[in-house]
């Protein structure tokens, strides 16, 4: 008969080896759990941003055939070298240097943070428990030690939903950046045109000042020859002073427009850009239905609202999945010692914990996510309902301003210059008096001011229409030299 082993015998070397092996295995399991729970650190990388659609040539199906072909630059100009810039120059520069875009592009860091938060494979860190104490039995005293590790796991695909939500956030962020780029584009486009109009106004004011000074010189000669009353000298001096004030104010307005253009584009304000080119002849905008159709497809805010709905729905999916049961797996190693006579017992057990989602089922986060979806969908419906009215209003403003510009004709401003020259010549020959000169000058100046204001209203209304539609309505010729007015 084979005798049974004496369980109360002291532990042998093999027992000690098994004990060490068990401890090592447990340590490895814990290390694996801890390593699986970690996530890589987000390191922002250079995002290769596609070229802005509004900076590509021939984006608009309504681009008119202009006198000078507009070229699209791929590199920015150097403000330290170039001061006189075309529309393409300043638009390309603004797309890379505008202050408003610095903040917009910086929001990509939030996408990296969301991806980093969604990347870990396990939802929580492992829980390690260590306990120990004396064991007293049958007059013997021993020591019990217990060590265990528990790790919660996800079984409903929560990690995949979080990664998908991070990608939807990336799409929303890129849509927001495109909105910012289009807004900067429209602002710079409008500011460039305003600067051109104010440049023409400043040039006219300077020409009027020269004219008044010439009238004063002619008047002095006529008084010396006895052909004019000395009283007219005071009137002429007042007109020269008023013309000088108007010239200074017009030059300051033009400088302010250049500084505004520099601020919007991120251009150094110490060397504000000087726009070259001229305002294109006004053109009738496309039909309203065509504008609405293109706006629904290309308008940046439309894509932004659609991306916001997708991102909100992705967060709803995450919140629903995170309300699922999240079991916890564990392993426990025990050493029960009853003293030398009894020896030690080693116990290894596995554990499974099943929390029941009865009271706390992520109700708050799920309700907030669904509320965001409702708000995003309401914003989309409201935008679609107001889009037609906004585009129709901007289109009507363009039509009215264009009609005002066309009513004067392209030859009004050259005739103003010619008329001012003829007035000075007639006054010098004594054919008309000083008051006749002043009355005629005021009338022509009023016409010229109305023409410039109509052009300013036209470019402003066109910029608002392009902002609403989301594409350029007109690709004008702005690369030529300044026209002679």
C-alpha positions as CSV (number, residue, x, y, z in Angstrom):
1,X,0.0,0.0,0.0
2,X,1.4,3.3,-1.1
3,X,1.6,5.7,1.8
4,X,-0.1,9.2,1.3
5,X,2.2,12.2,1.3
6,X,2.5,14.0,4.6
7,X,0.8,17.4,3.9
8,X,2.0,18.7,7.2
9,X,5.7,18.3,6.2
10,X,7.7,21.5,5.7
11,X,7.8,23.0,2.2
12,X,10.5,21.6,0.0
13,X,12.6,23.4,-2.6
14,X,10.1,22.5,-5.3
15,X,7.3,24.1,-3.4
16,X,9.3,27.3,-3.0
17,X,10.0,27.2,-6.8
18,X,6.3,26.8,-7.6
19,X,5.5,29.7,-5.3
20,X,8.0,31.9,-6.9
21,X,6.6,30.9,-10.3
22,X,3.1,31.8,-9.4
23,X,4.2,35.2,-8.1
24,X,6.0,35.8,-11.4
25,X,3.0,34.8,-13.5
26,X,0.7,37.1,-11.4
27,X,3.2,39.9,-11.9
28,X,3.2,39.4,-15.6
29,X,-0.6,39.4,-15.8
30,X,-0.7,42.6,-13.9
31,X,1.9,44.2,-16.2
32,X,-0.1,43.1,-19.3
33,X,-3.2,44.7,-17.9
34,X,-1.5,47.9,-17.0
35,X,0.2,48.2,-20.4
36,X,-3.1,47.5,-22.2
37,X,-4.7,50.4,-20.4
38,X,-2.2,53.0,-21.4
39,X,-2.7,55.3,-24.4
40,X,-0.2,57.0,-26.6
41,X,0.5,60.6,-26.0
42,X,-0.9,63.0,-28.6
43,X,1.8,64.8,-30.6
44,X,0.4,67.3,-33.0
45,X,1.7,66.9,-36.5
46,X,1.7,69.1,-39.5
47,X,-1.7,68.8,-41.1
48,X,-1.5,68.9,-44.9
49,X,-4.4,71.3,-45.5
50,X,-5.8,71.2,-49.0
51,X,-5.7,74.3,-51.0
52,X,-8.7,76.5,-50.3
53,X,-11.4,75.9,-52.9
54,X,-12.1,79.6,-53.2
55,X,-8.5,80.2,-54.2
56,X,-8.6,77.8,-57.2
57,X,-9.1,79.2,-60.6
58,X,-12.5,79.0,-62.3
59,X,-14.4,77.8,-59.3
60,X,-17.5,79.6,-60.2
61,X,-19.7,78.5,-63.2
62,X,-20.6,82.2,-63.6
63,X,-17.0,83.5,-63.9
64,X,-17.2,86.2,-66.6
65,X,-14.7,86.6,-69.3
66,X,-12.7,89.6,-68.1
67,X,-10.3,91.9,-69.8
68,X,-7.3,90.4,-68.0
69,X,-7.1,86.7,-67.0
70,X,-6.9,86.3,-63.3
71,X,-4.0,84.0,-62.3
72,X,-4.0,82.0,-59.1
73,X,-0.8,82.1,-57.1
74,X,0.6,79.1,-55.2
75,X,3.1,81.0,-53.1
76,X,2.7,84.1,-50.9
77,X,4.3,87.4,-51.6
78,X,6.9,88.9,-49.2
79,X,5.6,92.1,-47.5
80,X,9.2,93.2,-47.0
81,X,9.7,93.4,-50.7
82,X,6.2,93.9,-52.2
83,X,3.8,96.6,-51.3
84,X,1.5,96.9,-54.3
85,X,-0.5,93.7,-54.4
86,X,-3.2,92.2,-56.6
87,X,-6.3,90.5,-55.3
88,X,-4.7,87.1,-55.8
89,X,-1.7,88.1,-53.8
90,X,-3.6,89.3,-50.8
91,X,-6.1,86.4,-50.9
92,X,-3.3,83.8,-51.0
93,X,-1.4,85.6,-48.2
94,X,-4.5,85.9,-46.0
95,X,-5.3,82.2,-46.4
96,X,-2.0,81.4,-44.7
97,X,-1.4,84.4,-42.4
98,X,-4.8,85.8,-41.3
99,X,-5.0,86.1,-37.5
100,X,-8.5,84.6,-37.5
101,X,-7.2,81.4,-39.1
102,X,-4.5,80.9,-36.4
103,X,-7.2,80.3,-33.8
104,X,-9.3,78.2,-36.2
105,X,-6.5,75.9,-37.1
106,X,-5.4,75.6,-33.5
107,X,-8.7,73.8,-32.8
108,X,-7.2,70.7,-34.5
109,X,-5.4,70.1,-31.2
110,X,-8.8,69.2,-29.7
111,X,-9.2,66.5,-32.3
112,X,-5.9,65.0,-31.3
113,X,-6.9,65.1,-27.6
114,X,-10.2,63.3,-28.5
115,X,-8.3,60.6,-30.4
116,X,-5.9,60.1,-27.6
117,X,-8.8,59.8,-25.1
118,X,-10.5,57.2,-27.3
119,X,-7.4,55.1,-28.1
120,X,-6.9,53.0,-24.9
121,X,-8.2,49.5,-25.3
122,X,-9.4,49.2,-21.6
123,X,-11.8,51.7,-20.0
124,X,-10.2,51.8,-16.5
125,X,-6.9,51.1,-14.8
126,X,-6.5,47.7,-13.1
127,X,-7.3,47.5,-9.4
128,X,-4.7,45.7,-7.3
129,X,-5.5,44.5,-3.7
130,X,-3.1,43.2,-1.1
131,X,-4.1,41.9,2.2
132,X,-2.5,39.9,5.0
133,X,-2.9,38.9,8.6
134,X,-2.4,36.2,11.2
135,X,-4.2,32.9,11.2
136,X,-4.8,31.2,14.6
137,X,-6.1,27.6,14.5
138,X,-5.8,24.7,17.0
139,X,-3.2,26.5,19.0
140,X,-1.1,27.2,15.9
141,X,-0.4,30.6,14.5
142,X,0.4,31.4,10.9
143,X,0.3,34.2,8.4
144,X,-2.2,34.6,5.5
145,X,-1.3,36.7,2.5
146,X,-3.6,37.5,-0.4
147,X,-2.9,39.5,-3.6
148,X,-5.3,40.1,-6.5
149,X,-5.9,42.2,-9.6
150,X,-9.2,43.1,-11.2
151,X,-9.6,44.7,-14.7
152,X,-12.9,46.1,-16.1
153,X,-13.4,45.4,-19.8
154,X,-15.9,46.6,-22.4
155,X,-17.9,44.1,-24.3
156,X,-20.3,46.4,-26.3
157,X,-17.9,48.1,-28.7
158,X,-17.5,51.3,-26.7
159,X,-14.0,51.9,-27.9
160,X,-15.0,51.7,-31.5
161,X,-17.8,54.2,-30.9
162,X,-15.4,56.6,-29.2
163,X,-12.9,56.4,-32.1
164,X,-15.8,57.0,-34.5
165,X,-16.9,60.0,-32.5
166,X,-13.4,61.4,-32.6
167,X,-13.4,61.1,-36.4
168,X,-16.7,62.9,-36.5
169,X,-15.2,65.6,-34.3
170,X,-12.3,65.9,-36.8
171,X,-14.8,66.4,-39.7
172,X,-16.6,69.0,-37.7
173,X,-13.4,70.8,-36.9
174,X,-12.3,70.8,-40.5
175,X,-15.7,72.2,-41.5
176,X,-15.3,75.0,-38.9
177,X,-11.9,75.8,-40.4
178,X,-13.3,76.0,-43.9
179,X,-16.0,78.4,-42.6
180,X,-13.3,80.5,-41.1
181,X,-11.3,80.4,-44.4
182,X,-14.3,81.4,-46.4
183,X,-15.1,84.2,-44.0
184,X,-11.6,85.6,-44.2
185,X,-11.7,85.3,-48.0
186,X,-14.9,87.3,-48.2
187,X,-13.7,89.9,-45.7
188,X,-10.4,90.4,-47.6
189,X,-12.2,90.4,-50.9
190,X,-14.6,93.1,-49.8
191,X,-11.8,95.2,-48.1
192,X,-9.7,95.0,-51.2
193,X,-12.5,96.5,-53.3
194,X,-13.3,99.1,-50.7
195,X,-9.7,100.2,-50.7
196,X,-9.8,100.5,-54.5
197,X,-12.9,102.8,-54.3
198,X,-11.3,104.9,-51.6
199,X,-8.1,105.1,-53.6
200,X,-10.1,106.6,-56.5
201,X,-11.8,109.0,-54.1
202,X,-8.5,110.1,-52.6
203,X,-7.1,110.7,-56.1
204,X,-10.1,112.8,-57.1
205,X,-9.8,114.9,-53.9
206,X,-6.1,115.5,-54.7
207,X,-7.0,116.5,-58.2
208,X,-9.7,118.9,-56.9
209,X,-7.1,120.5,-54.6
210,X,-4.8,121.0,-57.5
211,X,-7.6,122.5,-59.5
212,X,-8.6,125.0,-56.7
213,X,-5.0,126.1,-56.3
214,X,-4.8,126.7,-60.1
215,X,-8.0,128.7,-59.9
216,X,-6.5,130.8,-57.1
217,X,-3.4,131.5,-59.2
218,X,-5.5,132.5,-62.2
219,X,-7.7,134.7,-59.9
220,X,-4.6,136.4,-58.6
221,X,-3.5,137.3,-62.1
222,X,-7.0,138.4,-63.1
223,X,-7.2,140.7,-60.1
224,X,-3.8,142.1,-60.9
225,X,-5.0,142.8,-64.4
226,X,-8.2,144.4,-63.1
227,X,-10.5,141.7,-64.6
228,X,-11.8,140.4,-61.2
229,X,-12.9,141.9,-57.9
230,X,-10.5,141.6,-54.9
231,X,-13.5,140.2,-52.9
232,X,-13.2,136.9,-54.9
233,X,-9.8,136.3,-53.4
234,X,-11.3,135.4,-50.0
235,X,-13.8,133.0,-51.6
236,X,-11.0,131.3,-53.6
237,X,-8.9,130.9,-50.4
238,X,-11.8,129.3,-48.6
239,X,-12.3,126.9,-51.4
240,X,-8.6,126.0,-51.4
241,X,-8.8,125.4,-47.6
242,X,-11.9,123.2,-48.0
243,X,-10.4,121.2,-50.9
244,X,-7.3,120.7,-48.8
245,X,-9.3,119.4,-45.9
246,X,-11.3,117.1,-48.2
247,X,-8.0,115.8,-49.7
248,X,-6.6,115.0,-46.3
249,X,-9.8,113.3,-45.2
250,X,-9.9,111.2,-48.3
251,X,-6.2,110.2,-48.0
252,X,-6.8,109.2,-44.4
253,X,-9.8,107.1,-45.4
254,X,-7.7,105.3,-48.0
255,X,-5.0,104.7,-45.5
256,X,-7.5,103.4,-43.0
257,X,-8.9,101.0,-45.7
258,X,-5.3,99.8,-46.4
259,X,-4.7,99.2,-42.6
260,X,-8.0,97.3,-42.4
261,X,-7.0,95.1,-45.3
262,X,-3.6,94.5,-43.6
263,X,-5.3,93.6,-40.4
264,X,-7.7,91.1,-42.0
265,X,-4.9,89.5,-44.1
266,X,-2.3,89.4,-41.4
267,X,-0.1,91.8,-43.5
268,X,2.4,93.9,-41.5
269,X,0.7,97.2,-40.6
270,X,4.0,99.1,-40.9
271,X,3.8,98.5,-44.7
272,X,0.1,98.4,-45.5
273,X,-0.7,96.9,-48.9
274,X,-1.6,99.1,-51.9
275,X,-4.3,97.4,-54.0
276,X,-3.7,97.5,-57.8
277,X,-6.3,97.1,-60.5
278,X,-9.8,98.5,-60.8
279,X,-13.4,97.6,-60.1
280,X,-14.9,95.3,-62.8
281,X,-17.9,96.6,-64.7
282,X,-21.1,95.4,-62.9
283,X,-22.7,92.2,-64.1
284,X,-26.1,90.8,-63.4
285,X,-26.0,87.9,-60.9
286,X,-27.2,84.4,-61.8
287,X,-30.8,83.4,-61.3
288,X,-32.0,82.8,-57.8
289,X,-32.7,79.1,-58.3
290,X,-29.1,78.6,-59.5
291,X,-27.7,80.4,-56.6
292,X,-29.8,78.3,-54.1
293,X,-28.8,75.1,-55.8
294,X,-25.1,75.9,-55.6
295,X,-25.4,77.2,-52.0
296,X,-26.9,74.0,-50.8
297,X,-24.0,72.1,-52.3
298,X,-21.0,74.5,-51.7
299,X,-21.9,76.9,-48.9
300,X,-19.5,76.2,-46.0
301,X,-22.1,76.8,-43.3
302,X,-24.3,74.1,-44.9
303,X,-21.4,71.5,-44.6
304,X,-20.7,72.7,-41.1
305,X,-24.3,72.1,-39.9
306,X,-24.3,68.7,-41.5
307,X,-21.0,67.8,-39.8
308,X,-22.4,69.1,-36.5
309,X,-25.4,66.7,-36.7
310,X,-23.1,63.8,-37.5
311,X,-20.8,64.6,-34.6
312,X,-23.8,64.9,-32.2
313,X,-25.2,61.6,-33.3
314,X,-21.8,59.9,-32.8
315,X,-21.8,61.2,-29.2
316,X,-25.2,59.7,-28.7
317,X,-23.9,56.3,-29.9
318,X,-21.0,56.6,-27.4
319,X,-23.3,57.5,-24.5
320,X,-25.6,54.6,-25.3
321,X,-22.8,52.1,-25.5
322,X,-21.2,53.3,-22.3
323,X,-24.5,52.6,-20.5
324,X,-24.0,48.9,-21.1
325,X,-22.8,46.3,-18.6
326,X,-19.1,46.5,-18.0
327,X,-17.8,43.2,-16.4
328,X,-14.5,43.0,-14.5
329,X,-12.1,40.1,-14.7
330,X,-9.6,39.3,-12.0
331,X,-7.2,36.8,-10.6
332,X,-6.4,36.2,-6.9
333,X,-3.5,34.4,-5.3
334,X,-3.7,33.4,-1.6
335,X,-1.1,31.9,0.8
336,X,-2.7,30.3,3.9
337,X,-0.1,29.4,6.5
338,X,-1.1,27.3,9.6
339,X,2.4,27.2,11.1
340,X,5.1,24.7,10.8
341,X,3.2,21.6,11.7
342,X,0.4,22.2,9.1
343,X,2.5,23.8,6.4
344,X,1.2,26.4,3.8
345,X,-1.5,26.2,1.2
346,X,-1.5,28.1,-2.1
347,X,-4.7,29.1,-3.8
348,X,-5.2,30.7,-7.2
349,X,-8.7,31.7,-8.3
350,X,-10.2,33.7,-11.0
351,X,-13.0,36.2,-10.5
352,X,-15.8,37.7,-12.6
353,X,-17.8,40.8,-11.5
354,X,-20.9,41.7,-13.3
355,X,-22.2,45.2,-12.3
356,X,-25.9,45.5,-13.0
357,X,-26.9,48.7,-14.8
358,X,-30.1,49.3,-12.8
359,X,-30.0,52.8,-11.4
360,X,-27.0,54.5,-13.1
361,X,-27.2,54.1,-16.8
362,X,-25.4,57.2,-18.1
363,X,-28.7,59.0,-18.3
364,X,-27.3,62.5,-18.0
365,X,-24.7,62.1,-20.8
366,X,-27.2,60.4,-23.1
367,X,-29.8,63.1,-22.6
368,X,-27.3,65.9,-23.2
369,X,-26.1,64.1,-26.4
370,X,-29.6,63.8,-27.7
371,X,-30.4,67.4,-26.9
372,X,-27.3,68.4,-29.0
373,X,-28.7,66.4,-31.9
374,X,-32.1,68.2,-31.6
375,X,-30.4,71.6,-31.5
376,X,-28.1,70.8,-34.4
377,X,-31.1,69.6,-36.5
378,X,-33.1,72.7,-35.6
379,X,-30.2,74.9,-36.6
380,X,-30.0,73.1,-40.0
381,X,-33.8,73.5,-40.6
382,X,-33.7,77.2,-39.6
383,X,-30.7,77.8,-41.9
384,X,-32.4,76.2,-44.9
385,X,-35.5,78.3,-44.3
386,X,-33.5,81.6,-44.1
387,X,-31.0,80.7,-46.8
388,X,-33.4,81.6,-49.7
389,X,-34.4,84.9,-48.1
390,X,-30.8,85.9,-47.4
391,X,-29.6,85.1,-50.9
392,X,-32.6,86.8,-52.5
393,X,-32.0,89.9,-50.4
394,X,-28.2,90.0,-51.3
395,X,-29.0,89.3,-55.0
396,X,-31.5,92.2,-55.1
397,X,-28.9,94.5,-53.5
398,X,-26.4,93.5,-56.2
399,X,-28.9,94.1,-59.0
400,X,-29.8,97.6,-57.6
401,X,-26.2,98.7,-57.1
402,X,-25.2,97.4,-60.5
403,X,-28.0,99.3,-62.1
404,X,-26.9,102.5,-60.3
405,X,-23.3,102.0,-61.6
406,X,-24.5,101.3,-65.2
407,X,-26.7,104.4,-65.2
408,X,-23.7,106.6,-65.0
409,X,-21.8,104.7,-67.7
410,X,-18.1,103.9,-67.8
411,X,-17.2,107.3,-69.3
412,X,-18.6,109.5,-66.5
413,X,-15.4,109.7,-64.5
414,X,-13.2,110.6,-67.5
415,X,-15.7,113.3,-68.4
416,X,-15.5,114.7,-64.9
417,X,-11.7,115.0,-65.3
418,X,-12.1,116.6,-68.7
419,X,-14.8,118.9,-67.5
420,X,-12.7,120.1,-64.6
421,X,-9.9,120.9,-67.0
422,X,-12.2,122.8,-69.3
423,X,-13.6,124.8,-66.4
424,X,-10.1,125.9,-65.4
425,X,-9.3,126.9,-69.0
426,X,-12.6,128.8,-69.4
427,X,-12.0,130.6,-66.1
428,X,-8.4,131.5,-67.2
429,X,-9.7,133.0,-70.5
430,X,-12.4,135.0,-68.6
431,X,-15.3,133.2,-70.2
432,X,-16.9,132.4,-66.9
433,X,-16.7,133.8,-63.4
434,X,-15.6,132.3,-60.1
435,X,-19.1,131.5,-58.9
436,X,-19.8,129.7,-62.1
437,X,-16.7,127.6,-61.7
438,X,-17.6,126.7,-58.1
439,X,-21.2,125.8,-59.0
440,X,-20.1,123.6,-61.9
441,X,-17.4,122.0,-59.9
442,X,-19.8,121.1,-57.1
443,X,-22.2,119.5,-59.5
444,X,-19.6,117.4,-61.1
445,X,-18.1,116.4,-57.8
446,X,-21.6,115.3,-56.6
447,X,-21.9,113.1,-59.7
448,X,-18.5,111.6,-59.2
449,X,-19.2,111.0,-55.5
450,X,-22.4,109.2,-56.4
451,X,-20.5,107.0,-58.9
452,X,-18.0,106.0,-56.3
453,X,-20.6,105.3,-53.7
454,X,-22.6,103.2,-56.2
455,X,-19.4,101.2,-56.9
456,X,-18.8,100.8,-53.2
457,X,-22.3,99.6,-52.6
458,X,-22.0,97.2,-55.5
459,X,-18.8,95.5,-54.3
460,X,-20.2,95.4,-50.7
461,X,-23.4,93.7,-51.9
462,X,-21.5,91.3,-54.2
463,X,-19.3,90.3,-51.2
464,X,-22.4,89.6,-49.1
465,X,-23.9,87.5,-51.9
466,X,-20.7,85.5,-52.3
467,X,-20.6,85.0,-48.5
468,X,-24.1,83.6,-48.5
469,X,-23.7,81.4,-51.6
470,X,-20.3,80.1,-50.6
471,X,-18.5,80.6,-54.0
472,X,-17.2,83.5,-56.0
473,X,-19.8,84.9,-58.2
474,X,-17.3,86.9,-60.3
475,X,-13.6,86.4,-61.0
476,X,-12.5,89.9,-61.9
477,X,-9.5,91.4,-63.5
478,X,-7.3,92.9,-60.8
479,X,-3.8,92.3,-62.0
480,X,-3.5,95.2,-64.3
481,X,-2.1,98.6,-63.7
482,X,-4.2,101.3,-62.1
483,X,-6.4,103.0,-64.7
484,X,-6.2,106.7,-65.4
485,X,-9.3,108.4,-64.2
